[in-house]
Amino acid sequence: MKKNHFYAHIVETSSITLELADMDLSKEERLHLLELLNSNIHNSVLDTVLSNLSPDDKKIFLANLHANDHAKIWIHLKSKIMDVEDKIKKSIEDLKKELQKDIDEAKKLNS
């Protein structure tokens, strides 16, 4: 079962999913690439959050993350990081732009 991440409401990956669907990939390859996409997004979000927290606040965040308590996570992050949702969105959008470049390059190589 897929775990719902605390930032799920601000992540949109349908554009990348549609791009992958248009490529000549097996179902397994497509699923693997989507798993990599989700993993990269998760790592990018965590990097963005952790790089903006003090050591003590990192511990609180990680405890809330481990408990999967989305409400506490957001209360904590919004009290410690100015415009945290915008920072997370930007990190995701930057990652998606890089992935789009990779997809475009792969399409050129396969045409």
ZAGUNU-929201 format. One line per field, with one value per atom (N, C-alpha, C, CB): residue in three letters; chain; atom name; x, y, z. Coordinates in steps of 0.001 Angstrom, whole numbers, plus 500000, padded with zeros to 6 digits. Atoms other than C-alpha are relative to their C-alpha. Glycine has a CB too. Layout:
<nodes>
code = [ala, ...] .
unit = [A, ...] .
site = [CA, ...] .
east = [X, ...] .
north = [Y, ...] .
up = [Z, ...] .
</nodes>
This chain:
<nodes>
code = [met, met, met, met, lys, lys, lys, lys, lys, lys, lys, lys, asn, asn, asn, asn, his, his, his, his, phe, phe, phe, phe, tyr, tyr, tyr, tyr, ala, ala, ala, ala, his, his, his, his, ile, ile, ile, ile, val, val, val, val, glu, glu, glu, glu, thr, thr, thr, thr, ser, ser, ser, ser, ser, ser, ser, ser, ile, ile, ile, ile, thr, thr, thr, thr, leu, leu, leu, leu, glu, glu, glu, glu, leu, leu, leu, leu, ala, ala, ala, ala, asp, asp, asp, asp, met, met, met, met, asp, asp, asp, asp, leu, leu, leu, leu, ser, ser, ser, ser, lys, lys, lys, lys, glu, glu, glu, glu, glu, glu, glu, glu, arg, arg, arg, arg, leu, leu, leu, leu, his, his, his, his, leu, leu, leu, leu, leu, leu, leu, leu, glu, glu, glu, glu, leu, leu, leu, leu, leu, leu, leu, leu, asn, asn, asn, asn, ser, ser, ser, ser, asn, asn, asn, asn, ile, ile, ile, ile, his, his, his, his, asn, asn, asn, asn, ser, ser, ser, ser, val, val, val, val, leu, leu, leu, leu, asp, asp, asp, asp, thr, thr, thr, thr, val, val, val, val, leu, leu, leu, leu, ser, ser, ser, ser, asn, asn, asn, asn, leu, leu, leu, leu, ser, ser, ser, ser, pro, pro, pro, pro, asp, asp, asp, asp, asp, asp, asp, asp, lys, lys, lys, lys, lys, lys, lys, lys, ile, ile, ile, ile, phe, phe, phe, phe, leu, leu, leu, leu, ala, ala, ala, ala, asn, asn, asn, asn, leu, leu, leu, leu, his, his, his, his, ala, ala, ala, ala, asn, asn, asn, asn, asp, asp, asp, asp, his, his, his, his, ala, ala, ala, ala, lys, lys, lys, lys, ile, ile, ile, ile, trp, trp, trp, trp, ile, ile, ile, ile, his, his, his, his, leu, leu, leu, leu, lys, lys, lys, lys, ser, ser, ser, ser, lys, lys, lys, lys, ile, ile, ile, ile, met, met, met, met, asp, asp, asp, asp, val, val, val, val, glu, glu, glu, glu, asp, asp, asp, asp, lys, lys, lys, lys, ile, ile, ile, ile, lys, lys, lys, lys, lys, lys, lys, lys, ser, ser, ser, ser, ile, ile, ile, ile, glu, glu, glu, glu, asp, asp, asp, asp, leu, leu, leu, leu, lys, lys, lys, lys, lys, lys, lys, lys, glu, glu, glu, glu, leu, leu, leu, leu, gln, gln, gln, gln, lys, lys, lys, lys, asp, asp, asp, asp, ile, ile, ile, ile, asp, asp, asp, asp, glu, glu, glu, glu, ala, ala, ala, ala, lys, lys, lys, lys, lys, lys, lys, lys, leu, leu, leu, leu, asn, asn, asn, asn, ser, ser, ser, ser] .
unit = [A, A, A, A, A, A, A, A, A, A, A, A, A, A, A, A, A, A, A, A, A, A, A, A, A, A, A, A, A, A, A, A, A, A, A, A, A, A, A, A, A, A, A, A, A, A, A, A, A, A, A, A, A, A, A, A, A, A, A, A, A, A, A, A, A, A, A, A, A, A, A, A, A, A, A, A, A, A, A, A, A, A, A, A, A, A, A, A, A, A, A, A, A, A, A, A, A, A, A, A, A, A, A, A, A, A, A, A, A, A, A, A, A, A, A, A, A, A, A, A, A, A, A, A, A, A, A, A, A, A, A, A, A, A, A, A, A, A, A, A, A, A, A, A, A, A, A, A, A, A, A, A, A, A, A, A, A, A, A, A, A, A, A, A, A, A, A, A, A, A, A, A, A, A, A, A, A, A, A, A, A, A, A, A, A, A, A, A, A, A, A, A, A, A, A, A, A, A, A, A, A, A, A, A, A, A, A, A, A, A, A, A, A, A, A, A, A, A, A, A, A, A, A, A, A, A, A, A, A, A, A, A, A, A, A, A, A, A, A, A, A, A, A, A, A, A, A, A, A, A, A, A, A, A, A, A, A, A, A, A, A, A, A, A, A, A, A, A, A, A, A, A, A, A, A, A, A, A, A, A, A, A, A, A, A, A, A, A, A, A, A, A, A, A, A, A, A, A, A, A, A, A, A, A, A, A, A, A, A, A, A, A, A, A, A, A, A, A, A, A, A, A, A, A, A, A, A, A, A, A, A, A, A, A, A, A, A, A, A, A, A, A, A, A, A, A, A, A, A, A, A, A, A, A, A, A, A, A, A, A, A, A, A, A, A, A, A, A, A, A, A, A, A, A, A, A, A, A, A, A, A, A, A, A, A, A, A, A, A, A, A, A, A, A, A, A, A, A, A, A, A, A, A, A, A, A, A, A, A, A, A, A, A, A, A, A, A, A, A, A, A, A, A, A, A, A, A, A, A, A, A, A, A, A, A, A, A, A, A, A, A, A, A, A] .
site = [N, CA, C, CB, N, CA, C, CB, N, CA, C, CB, N, CA, C, CB, N, CA, C, CB, N, CA, C, CB, N, CA, C, CB, N, CA, C, CB, N, CA, C, CB, N, CA, C, CB, N, CA, C, CB, N, CA, C, CB, N, CA, C, CB, N, CA, C, CB, N, CA, C, CB, N, CA, C, CB, N, CA, C, CB, N, CA, C, CB, N, CA, C, CB, N, CA, C, CB, N, CA, C, CB, N, CA, C, CB, N, CA, C, CB, N, CA, C, CB, N, CA, C, CB, N, CA, C, CB, N, CA, C, CB, N, CA, C, CB, N, CA, C, CB, N, CA, C, CB, N, CA, C, CB, N, CA, C, CB, N, CA, C, CB, N, CA, C, CB, N, CA, C, CB, N, CA, C, CB, N, CA, C, CB, N, CA, C, CB, N, CA, C, CB, N, CA, C, CB, N, CA, C, CB, N, CA, C, CB, N, CA, C, CB, N, CA, C, CB, N, CA, C, CB, N, CA, C, CB, N, CA, C, CB, N, CA, C, CB, N, CA, C, CB, N, CA, C, CB, N, CA, C, CB, N, CA, C, CB, N, CA, C, CB, N, CA, C, CB, N, CA, C, CB, N, CA, C, CB, N, CA, C, CB, N, CA, C, CB, N, CA, C, CB, N, CA, C, CB, N, CA, C, CB, N, CA, C, CB, N, CA, C, CB, N, CA, C, CB, N, CA, C, CB, N, CA, C, CB, N, CA, C, CB, N, CA, C, CB, N, CA, C, CB, N, CA, C, CB, N, CA, C, CB, N, CA, C, CB, N, CA, C, CB, N, CA, C, CB, N, CA, C, CB, N, CA, C, CB, N, CA, C, CB, N, CA, C, CB, N, CA, C, CB, N, CA, C, CB, N, CA, C, CB, N, CA, C, CB, N, CA, C, CB, N, CA, C, CB, N, CA, C, CB, N, CA, C, CB, N, CA, C, CB, N, CA, C, CB, N, CA, C, CB, N, CA, C, CB, N, CA, C, CB, N, CA, C, CB, N, CA, C, CB, N, CA, C, CB, N, CA, C, CB, N, CA, C, CB, N, CA, C, CB, N, CA, C, CB, N, CA, C, CB, N, CA, C, CB, N, CA, C, CB, N, CA, C, CB, N, CA, C, CB, N, CA, C, CB, N, CA, C, CB, N, CA, C, CB, N, CA, C, CB, N, CA, C, CB, N, CA, C, CB, N, CA, C, CB, N, CA, C, CB] .
east = [500834, 500000, 500884, 499049, 499212, 501307, 499707, 499709, 500117, 501945, 499720, 501298, 500332, 500359, 500961, 498513, 499018, 503078, 499346, 501125, 500557, 502467, 499877, 500856, 499994, 503115, 499185, 501429, 500711, 500867, 499040, 499230, 500973, 498345, 500627, 499255, 499357, 500932, 500855, 500856, 499224, 502468, 499082, 500704, 500733, 501245, 500993, 499310, 499072, 502946, 499328, 500632, 500718, 500321, 500688, 498573, 499327, 502319, 501146, 500529, 498906, 505324, 499436, 500913, 500632, 503075, 499516, 498825, 500478, 501496, 501159, 499154, 498818, 504913, 500550, 501093, 499497, 506038, 499060, 500182, 500981, 502821, 500164, 498576, 499807, 503656, 501291, 499995, 498716, 507080, 499860, 501082, 499999, 507828, 500698, 500706, 499473, 508289, 499086, 500137, 500837, 507120, 499301, 500848, 500725, 504675, 500949, 498833, 499046, 507470, 500957, 500789, 499095, 509809, 499297, 500531, 500770, 507105, 499768, 498651, 500222, 506255, 501286, 499436, 498711, 509934, 500360, 501112, 499700, 510386, 499088, 499865, 500913, 507308, 500421, 498557, 499484, 508730, 501217, 500368, 498828, 511997, 499577, 500931, 500522, 510046, 499516, 498859, 500529, 508220, 501109, 498988, 498868, 511443, 500811, 500904, 499256, 513241, 499238, 500301, 500817, 510349, 500113, 498514, 499924, 510414, 501348, 499788, 498671, 514167, 500165, 501073, 499916, 513881, 499233, 499464, 500800, 511119, 500718, 498597, 499296, 513041, 501240, 500390, 498817, 516198, 499613, 500746, 500471, 514286, 499619, 498805, 500462, 512690, 501169, 498954, 498922, 515734, 501060, 500651, 498985, 518044, 499531, 500374, 500544, 515755, 499651, 498772, 500314, 515474, 501274, 499171, 498899, 517736, 500116, 499776, 499863, 519097, 498853, 501315, 501105, 516432, 498686, 499845, 501229, 513655, 499997, 499823, 499905, 514922, 499527, 501448, 500414, 514427, 498483, 500678, 501460, 510862, 499322, 499561, 500565, 510118, 500079, 500728, 499824, 511537, 499129, 501461, 500900, 509574, 498565, 500074, 501347, 506366, 499856, 499671, 500007, 507269, 499882, 501273, 500045, 507883, 498606, 501059, 501351, 504505, 498935, 499705, 500907, 502952, 498862, 499422, 500981, 501161, 500067, 500252, 499946, 500506, 499656, 499064, 500398, 498779, 501155, 498772, 498869, 501712, 501168, 500456, 498914, 504192, 499783, 500087, 500264, 502504, 500005, 498673, 499966, 502006, 501449, 499266, 498585, 505692, 500714, 500696, 499288, 506952, 499579, 499767, 500477, 504766, 500459, 498476, 499516, 505970, 501513, 499644, 498536, 509653, 500580, 500575, 499469, 510023, 499018, 500249, 500857, 508649, 499717, 500664, 500423, 506695, 500421, 500576, 499526, 507440, 499319, 499764, 500680, 504786, 500546, 498484, 499428, 506172, 501393, 500065, 498660, 509691, 499918, 500780, 500180, 508489, 499532, 498986, 500494, 506550, 501126, 498873, 498896, 509623, 500973, 500737, 499068, 511844, 499413, 500338, 500657, 509299, 499971, 498563, 500053, 508878, 501380, 499442, 498635, 512662, 500357, 501015, 499734, 512928, 499227, 499628, 500814, 510083, 500559, 498555, 499391, 511786, 501205, 500418, 498839, 514967, 499557, 500867, 500506, 513001, 499404, 498954, 500571, 511157, 501109, 499150, 498852, 514516, 500525, 501125, 499525, 515624, 499055, 500156, 500992, 512384, 500093, 498570, 499886, 512691, 501245, 500033, 498757, 516281, 499858, 501166, 500212, 515292, 499110, 499379, 500886, 512510, 500767, 498813, 499201, 514971, 500902, 500842, 499102, 517354, 499262, 500720, 500778, 514568, 499192, 499077, 500781, 513124, 500846, 499344] .
north = [498820, 500000, 501250, 499994, 498776, 503416, 500931, 500709, 499081, 505758, 501414, 499979, 498630, 509198, 500945, 500333, 499092, 511798, 501303, 500286, 498764, 514991, 501106, 500481, 498973, 517044, 499591, 500308, 500548, 514985, 501004, 498758, 499037, 517812, 501096, 500633, 498964, 520054, 499416, 500892, 500659, 517498, 499650, 498729, 500338, 517177, 499358, 501261, 500706, 514566, 499489, 498845, 500540, 513919, 500344, 500524, 499638, 515784, 499033, 501443, 500961, 513504, 498611, 499961, 501303, 510436, 499874, 499800, 500021, 511343, 499920, 501242, 500068, 511895, 498575, 500976, 501375, 508451, 499051, 499545, 500852, 506917, 500064, 500412, 499831, 508284, 499365, 501470, 500580, 506645, 498498, 500290, 501434, 503179, 499255, 499712, 500663, 501540, 498845, 500998, 501075, 498294, 500509, 498718, 499611, 498477, 500041, 499025, 500073, 497457, 501186, 498692, 498852, 500153, 501288, 500134, 498803, 502800, 500084, 500005, 500024, 501739, 500291, 498644, 499756, 501728, 501489, 499148, 498574, 505256, 500847, 500433, 499271, 506439, 499852, 499500, 500192, 504918, 500889, 498516, 499121, 506765, 501461, 499812, 498637, 509975, 500306, 500200, 499788, 509610, 500021, 498912, 500030, 508746, 501295, 498789, 498752, 511760, 501186, 500236, 498926, 514038, 499967, 499867, 500135, 512679, 500509, 498527, 499560, 513213, 501513, 499284, 498558, 516728, 500766, 500363, 499348, 517668, 499918, 499351, 500141, 516260, 500882, 498541, 499142, 518076, 501465, 499825, 498620, 521345, 500302, 500256, 499789, 520968, 499962, 498941, 500169, 519709, 501092, 498643, 498949, 522350, 501345, 500160, 498757, 525033, 499893, 500408, 500201, 523636, 499929, 498715, 500145, 523846, 498525, 500902, 501400, 520571, 499524, 499821, 500404, 520506, 499889, 500997, 500044, 521288, 498821, 501307, 501186, 518531, 498765, 499799, 501152, 516035, 499966, 500047, 499925, 517235, 499616, 501429, 500313, 517094, 498506, 500786, 501426, 513589, 499123, 499608, 500751, 512353, 500072, 500548, 499852, 513754, 499247, 501480, 500728, 512291, 498503, 500308, 501424, 508879, 499604, 499676, 500258, 509107, 500203, 500917, 499728, 510108, 500937, 498687, 499043, 512958, 501279, 500316, 498895, 515358, 501338, 499733, 498737, 517967, 500578, 499782, 499520, 518199, 500424, 498912, 499640, 518237, 501411, 498991, 498689, 521232, 501111, 499987, 498977, 523115, 500359, 499500, 499786, 522659, 500738, 498656, 499389, 523513, 501446, 499193, 498629, 526589, 500967, 500016, 499127, 527899, 500235, 499396, 499915, 527385, 500461, 498671, 499676, 527965, 500929, 498701, 499054, 531042, 499473, 501407, 500425, 530125, 498566, 500939, 501374, 526430, 499301, 499209, 500661, 525272, 500491, 500245, 499461, 527588, 499425, 501535, 500573, 526290, 498547, 500099, 501395, 522699, 499935, 499286, 499971, 523489, 500317, 501034, 499626, 525149, 498842, 501225, 501126, 522162, 498911, 499421, 501012, 519835, 500454, 499724, 499485, 522059, 499971, 501434, 500061, 522317, 498570, 500537, 501407, 518535, 499560, 499113, 500380, 518096, 500585, 500458, 499395, 520503, 499186, 501457, 500834, 518429, 498669, 499754, 501267, 515226, 500185, 499407, 499727, 516796, 500119, 501290, 499903, 517660, 498611, 500860, 501366, 514038, 499230, 499263, 500682, 512750, 500500, 500219, 499430, 515128, 499483, 501534, 500509, 514019, 498533, 500176, 501420, 510340, 499827, 499284, 500072, 510937, 500316, 500974, 499648, 512596, 498840, 501258, 501118, 509658, 498810, 499576, 501143, 507169, 500293, 499543, 499701, 508970, 499958, 501355] .
up = [500000, 500000, 500000, 501215, 500117, 499038, 501169, 498666, 498865, 501928, 499482, 500872, 500367, 501643, 500722, 500351, 499412, 502187, 500440, 499006, 499445, 504148, 498960, 501147, 501036, 501003, 498769, 499590, 501165, 498685, 499363, 500406, 500526, 498324, 499142, 501137, 500814, 496661, 498883, 500877, 501045, 494286, 498836, 500547, 501207, 490714, 499047, 499360, 500881, 488566, 498731, 500738, 501159, 485895, 498679, 499982, 501248, 483232, 499698, 500076, 500183, 483761, 499710, 501254, 500211, 483966, 498561, 500980, 501384, 480621, 499015, 499710, 500868, 479056, 499952, 500493, 499952, 480207, 499272, 501452, 500679, 478872, 498486, 500387, 501447, 475404, 499496, 499649, 500399, 475412, 499786, 501062, 500300, 474092, 501141, 498630, 498808, 477496, 500377, 501182, 499466, 479008, 501255, 500312, 498787, 481898, 501193, 500277, 498893, 484276, 499982, 499938, 500108, 482957, 500423, 498560, 499660, 483257, 501508, 499254, 498549, 486822, 500766, 500430, 499348, 487758, 499934, 499339, 500137, 486397, 500878, 498540, 499111, 488306, 501459, 499817, 498638, 491492, 500238, 500241, 499890, 490844, 500110, 498790, 499926, 490261, 501411, 498989, 498647, 493572, 501044, 500348, 499071, 495378, 499918, 499704, 500174, 493901, 500568, 498525, 499422, 494853, 501518, 499561, 498542, 498400, 500518, 500419, 499580, 498682, 499860, 499184, 500213, 497264, 501074, 498616, 498959, 499717, 501345, 500099, 498723, 502674, 500054, 500233, 500041, 501593, 500201, 498666, 499863, 501265, 501439, 499075, 498626, 504683, 500978, 500386, 499022, 506565, 499895, 499822, 500147, 505115, 500560, 498531, 499443, 506567, 501480, 499230, 498577, 510114, 500837, 500193, 499045, 513151, 500390, 501270, 499571, 514572, 500900, 500730, 499120, 517307, 499234, 501151, 500792, 514837, 499026, 499232, 500858, 512546, 500756, 499500, 499183, 515379, 500163, 501386, 499849, 515946, 498684, 500442, 501312, 512226, 499713, 498903, 500292, 511867, 500890, 500166, 499111, 514893, 499481, 501452, 500557, 513400, 498680, 499795, 501267, 510022, 500253, 499188, 499651, 511576, 500498, 501075, 499484, 513339, 498917, 501199, 501120, 509982, 500415, 499454, 499496, 511767, 499156, 501511, 500952, 508903, 500638, 498850, 499355, 511059, 500811, 500912, 499195, 513486, 499116, 500983, 500921, 510610, 499474, 498823, 500593, 508982, 501034, 499279, 498943, 512239, 500320, 501285, 499680, 513036, 498866, 500275, 501124, 509545, 499767, 498739, 500239, 509152, 501089, 499912, 498922, 512510, 499922, 501358, 500035, 511653, 498665, 500338, 501327, 507894, 499288, 499159, 500715, 506167, 498589, 499937, 501341, 503002, 499686, 498951, 500165, 503486, 498826, 501278, 501117, 501016, 498665, 500072, 501234, 498335, 499748, 500065, 500149, 498983, 499547, 501322, 500403, 498688, 498547, 500930, 501384, 495496, 499027, 499851, 500884, 493993, 499822, 500551, 500122, 494765, 499105, 501392, 500832, 493151, 498543, 500505, 501373, 490087, 499352, 499983, 500535, 489649, 499606, 501034, 500296, 489799, 498760, 501205, 501155, 487316, 498704, 500197, 501187, 484883, 499546, 500284, 500336, 485046, 499400, 501250, 500526, 484507, 498612, 500946, 501322, 481576, 498959, 500027, 500911, 479983, 499662, 500625, 500225, 480430, 499089, 501330, 500837, 478892, 498562, 500554, 501346, 475932, 499290, 500067, 500581, 475373, 499612, 500984, 500297, 475542, 498776, 501208, 501170, 473016, 498718, 500160, 501175, 470616, 499598, 500276, 500284, 470911, 499407, 501262, 500467, 470202, 498742, 501085, 501210, 467182, 498753, 500114] .
</nodes>
